[in-house]
Amino acid sequence: MSENKRDKIYIQKKVQGLYRKIKHQRSEDMDHMNDYNDDMVDLNDTKNSEIGKTFVEICVVLGILVLVLNALIKDF
């Protein structure tokens, strides 16, 4: 092989190695971000669940109050 071809092959292998290294780092970063996002989704689901339960409890209490007040007003 000529010197020029060897240089081209060397540079090509070096570029491919760098490309693989960068691709591997990006994949690790994305895995880390996916783990972080999964944790955040779990926290948001918990908060939304608590808010939903509180809202339902308030609606139930208000419904009972309306029924009791309606019954009392009809008596008078």
C-alpha positions in Angstrom: 0.0 0.0 0.0 1.1 3.5 -0.6 1.7 6.0 2.2 -1.4 8.0 1.1 -3.8 5.0 1.4 -2.4 4.0 4.8 -2.9 7.6 6.0 -6.5 7.6 4.7 -7.3 4.2 6.4 -5.7 5.4 9.7 -7.7 8.6 9.7 -10.9 6.7 8.8 -10.3 4.3 11.7 -9.6 7.1 14.0 -12.8 9.0 13.0 -14.9 5.8 13.3 -13.5 5.2 16.8 -14.3 8.8 17.8 -17.8 8.4 16.3 -18.4 5.2 18.3 -17.1 6.8 21.5 -19.4 9.8 21.1 -22.4 7.6 20.2 -21.7 5.5 23.3 -21.5 8.6 25.5 -24.8 9.9 24.1 -26.5 6.6 24.7 -25.3 6.6 28.4 -26.5 10.2 28.8 -29.9 9.4 27.4 -30.2 6.4 29.7 -29.4 8.6 32.6 -31.9 11.2 31.5 -34.6 8.5 31.0 -34.0 7.2 34.5 -34.3 10.8 35.8 -37.5 11.4 33.8 -39.0 8.1 35.1 -38.4 9.2 38.7 -40.0 12.6 37.9 -43.0 10.9 36.3 -43.5 8.8 39.5 -43.4 12.0 41.6 -45.9 13.8 39.4 -48.2 10.8 39.4 -48.1 10.7 43.2 -48.9 14.4 43.4 -51.7 14.2 40.9 -53.1 11.2 42.8 -53.1 13.2 46.1 -54.8 16.2 44.4 -57.4 13.9 42.8 -58.2 12.2 46.1 -58.5 15.6 47.9 -60.8 16.9 45.2 -63.1 13.9 45.4 -63.2 14.1 49.2 -64.2 17.8 49.0 -66.9 17.0 46.4 -68.3 14.2 48.6 -68.5 16.5 51.7 -70.1 19.3 49.7 -72.7 16.8 48.3 -73.6 15.6 51.8 -73.9 19.2 53.0 -76.2 20.0 50.1 -78.4 17.0 50.8 -78.6 17.8 54.6 -79.4 21.4 54.0 -82.0 20.5 51.3 -83.7 18.2 53.8 -83.6 20.8 56.6 -85.0 23.6 54.3 -87.9 21.3 53.2 -88.9 20.7 56.9 -89.2 24.4 57.6 
